[in-house]
């Protein structure tokens, strides 16, 4: 449609028009010479055609006022421009996100806790009209991806252990931290309690005569992991007396297989552990001291995004700021994943049993097309 402003049926201003956007402004412009036409009729009905109808008395006034008609024309022109601005603003609010926001690139590093929270995130955003693209990438690659705008969101930034990796990106503002999503976690090197009872309680207790008992191996997780980096640094530091030691990089699952085998046989083993984790939580473990200054110990998990993401996709940004997890929640979902379920299935089952958390997560969040988000997600979950 085209919106025509007619003054004395001699001059016209053509403005974009939408039935929906026009409704709030009808009363405001009720006394102005307004004609609503389709593009076809507008092309045919130019000045002087009978079908133009005055919606007020401005037309007659302009004819009678002579020289003052120019002022009226300027007033109406200014009003028309204001209408354009107001309609554009309202249209922008209704379509606050670009289509590119529909796909959220939120990778995982392959940890079970990461799969759990990504499963929760994907389960929630899908009914809102979004798709979570969850590739498995190393943390350094995720950070570079954010800097290059190839990655949007990461939900599993463990601090302070990942400080060395992420700090340069936070400082150059290519990565933005939205705040903590999990408190009370823990991360660090461990040995079984029977090994600690035998005297191995600190970093420096690993070396010397004990090196052979451990076969000189410390079991880590995926290459590029911050925990591996910290342990490798300790092995290379002569002050720690770890000559003959090596870091064995694997994966969470591969490391756990080795640890469970050693514990079953009452053997010496050193590896990385963290909480929440349902399997590690059941193991008799002792966290080694001597790593506190390097970032191991109590941990807080943060949500991070690429620079500008929350501004480009404000609805998703609102959801990300609302997301808060608990140790019990993640532990339950992780246990289901380790029992063979995928992250989304485990997350869906948990949300169906614990729907109250959705109220806080979806406060102020809509579907992509602007509808209330909470009912959409509850309906998708069968609640």
N, C-alpha and C positions, 0 to 999 in steps of 0.2 A: 504494500500500500504506500501511497504518497500523501503527505500532509501539506495542504495548500493554505497559505495565509493570503487573503485578498483585501487590498485597500482600494476602494473606489472601482473595483473590478479592472484595475489598470496595471497593478504590479503584483508579482507573486514571489513567495519564498518557498522552495521545495525542501521538505524535511523528511528524514527517515521516520516511518511510523509503524508501530506495532499495536495491535488491539490490546494486548495484555499490558504493555508499558504505558499506553495512553490513559487507561482507566483512572489512575490516581490524579490525573491532572485535568480531567474534564471540567470539573466545577470551577477550577481556577481560570480556565480560559472560556467559560461559558458565554461571556459577553464580548468575545472577540470575533471578528469575521472569519469563521473557520469553515472549511469545506473538506470533507473526507472523500477521497476517490481512489479507485483502483488505478494501476499504471495505465491500463488501456483507456479508461474513461478520462483520465487526466490528460492523456495525449490529445484526445478529441475535444475536451471541454476547456479550452483556454479562455482568456478574458472575454467577457461579454456573453457567455453561454448561459441560458436560462436556468440550468440545473444548479448553478451555484446559489447556495442559500445563506443568508446572513444569520448568524447565531446571536447577534447583538446589534446595537445601534451605532457602532463605531463607523460603519460605512457611510451612513447619512451624515454623521458628525464631520467626517473627513471632508465631504463634499461642501458642507456649509462653512467650514472654518477657513477655507482659502489657504492663505499662507501658513496657517498653523497645521495644515495637513502634513507638512513635512515633519513636524515634531511627532505627530501621531505615527507616521511611518517609522521613524527612528525608534519610538517606544515599542511598537509591535515587532520590529526587527530584533531589538534587544530581548524582548520576551521570547521570541522564537529561538534565539540562540540559547537562552536559559533552558528552554524545553529540551533542546538537543542535549545539553550537558546533563540535565537531570535524568533523561531517558537513558543516556549512555551509562551513567553511573549506576542506575538501577539494573540495567542489563549486565554490567560487569559484576555486580554483587550476585546475580543469579547464576553466572557462569564464572565463578571465582577461580577455577582451576582449568588449565589447558588439558587437552586430551592426552598429552604426554604423561600427565600425572596418574593416569589410569594404571600404568605398569610401574610398580614400586620395586626397584632393584635393591634387595635386602639379602646379601649373601650370608652364608654360614661358614665358620671355620672347621666344621665337622665335629664339634664337641656335642655331647648329648644335651647339655643345658642350652646350647645355642639352638639345637633342633627343637627343643621344647618351646622356647620363647618365639622362635620363628613360626612354629606350628600354631601357637596362639594368635600371633599377629596375622598370619595368612587366613586363619579361620574367621577372624573378625572383619578383615578388610574385604573379603570376597563378597559378602552380601551388600556391602556398601558400594559395590560397582568397581572395585579395583582388583588387580592381579598382583600377587607377590612373586617376583622372580628370584628364586633362592639358589644361586650357584654356590658351589663349595670353593672357597678361596683362602689362601693364607692371609694372616692379618696384615703383613706389609703390602701385599697386593691390594687388599681392600682399601688401605689408606691411599695408595697411589691412584686407585680407581676413583676415589672420592675427589682427589685433587684434579683429576682429569675429567670429572663429571660423568664417569662411567658407572659409578655406584652411588646410590641415594642414601641408604640408611644402614647402620650396623647397630644391633641391639645388645652386643655382648662385649663391651669394652671393659676389661678387668683392670682395675686400678688399686694400688699403685704399680703393679708388676709390669703393666704395658706403658708406663710413663715414657721410657726412653724411645719407644717406637712412635707414639702418638704426639708427643710434645712439639716437635718441629712443625707438624701439620696444624696443631692448635695455634701455635705462635704466628704462622703465616696466614691464619684464618681460612685455610682451604678446607678445614674440617671444623665443625661446630659441635660442642657438647651441649645436649639439651637437658642434662641432669641425670641423677641416679634413678635407676629402675629397680635395683635390688640392694638391700643393705644386709650386713651380717654374714657375708660369704667369707671364705678362707681359701688360701692357695699356698702351696709350698712343698718342699722335699720331705719325704717321709721314709720311715723304716717300720717294720712290724714291731709291736710292743715287746715281743720276746727278744728282739735285737737290741732295743733300747734298754731293757732290763739287764742285758749283758754288758752295758756300758757305752753303747753307741747312741749318744743323745745330741751331739753337736756336729757341725760341719767337719771340724778338725779330727773328730773321732773316726771318720771314714777311712783315713789313710793308714800308713804304717802297716802294722801286722794285720789289720782288718781288710786291707786291699784284696788279699787273696780270697778271703771269705765271701766277698761280694763279687769275686771274679773280675774285679776292676771295672764294673759296669754300672752306670747310672741310666735308668730307663726314662726317656722323655717321651714327648708326643710329637706332633707334626713338625716338619722342618719350618723354620721361621718363627716358631712360637717364642714368646717372651720368656717363658720358664726355661726352655732349652738354652736360650742366650745367657740367662743368669747363671745356670749351672755350668755351662761351658766356660764362662769367665772365671768361675771359682776353680775349675780344674786347671786352667792355664796359669793361675796365680800361684807362684812357688811358695808363697807364705802359708798356703793351706795344706801343703804336704800331700797332694793327691797325684803324685807321680805314678804312672801306670794305669790311671783311670781314663775311661772314655765315655762319652755320651752316646747312647744308642737312641737315635731318633726313629720314631715309628708313627703311632697314632694312639688316640685314647684307647681304642679297642685292643690294639696290639700290645700296648703297655699293660693293660689290665690282665690280659691272658698270661703274660709273663709273671706279673705280681701274684695273681691267684695261684699259679702253679708253684711258685716259691713258697708262699705261705702255707699251702696244703702240705708241702714237704718239710716245713719248719726250717727253710733255708734263709740265708741272708739275702736281702734285696732292698735296693733304694730306688725310689721313683717319685714322680710328681703326683700329688693328690690335691683334691679341692672339695669344697662343700658349697652348694648342694650337690650331692651325688649319691644315689641309693646304694650302689655296690660299695663304694669307698666308705660310705657311712656305716656299713656293717663290718668293715674290716678292722682288726685290732691294730691301729696305727699310732705312731708317735711322730709329730712334726719336729724336724731337726731345727735346732737353734743355729745362729751364726749367719743367717740370711736376711735378718730384719732390715738392714740398711739398703738392701737391694730390691725391695718391693714385695717380698714374700711376707705372708702373715694375714691378718684381717684384710678383707677385700670388699670393695664396693663396685657394682657394675653400672655402667653408664650407657645411655643411648646417644649415638653420635650420627651426624648427617653431613653431607657435602654442603659447602657454603651456598647459601641462597635457597636451599631446598624448601624450608618451611615458608618462605615468602612466595615461592613459585607454586607450592602445593599446600596452602594454609590449612585445608581440612585435614589432610594427613598429618600435617605438623601439629595440629591440635590433639589428634589421637596419640601421637608419639609422646607428647608432653604428659598426657594422662596415664600412660602405661606404667603401672607399678606392679612388681611381682613379689612373691614371698618364697622363702626357702621351702616351706611345706608344699606349696603349689608346684614349684619347679621339680621338687623331689618326686612327687606323685606322677607327674607327666613323664619325667625321665625314666622312672621305673617301668612305665607302660611301654616306652620306646625300647628299653633294653630287653623287654619281654617279647619284642618282635613287631610292635606296631609302629607305623610311621608317625612323624611329628603331628601332622594335621589330625589324624584319627585320634591319637592320644589327647590332643588339645581339645578336640570337639567333645569327647566323652567327659573330660574334666569340666568344661564350661557348662555342659548340660546338667551336671551335678552341682555346679557352683555358679549359678547365673547372676548372683547379686553383684559380683565384681564388674559386670558389664555397665552398671549404672554410673560408676565413676570413670571407667574407661571411655564411655561414649558421651559424656557430658559435653554439650556444645558441638558434637560431631554429627555431620549429616552424611547421607548417601552422596555419590558423585553428582547426582542431578538435583540435590538440594532438599531431599526429604529427611525426616527425622531418622537418625541412624539407629537408635536403640531398638525400635520396633522391627526394623529391617533385619537386624542381626538375630533378634529373638525368634522371629518367624523362621529364618533359615535354620535355626537350631531346633525348631519344633517346640519352642517354649510358649 
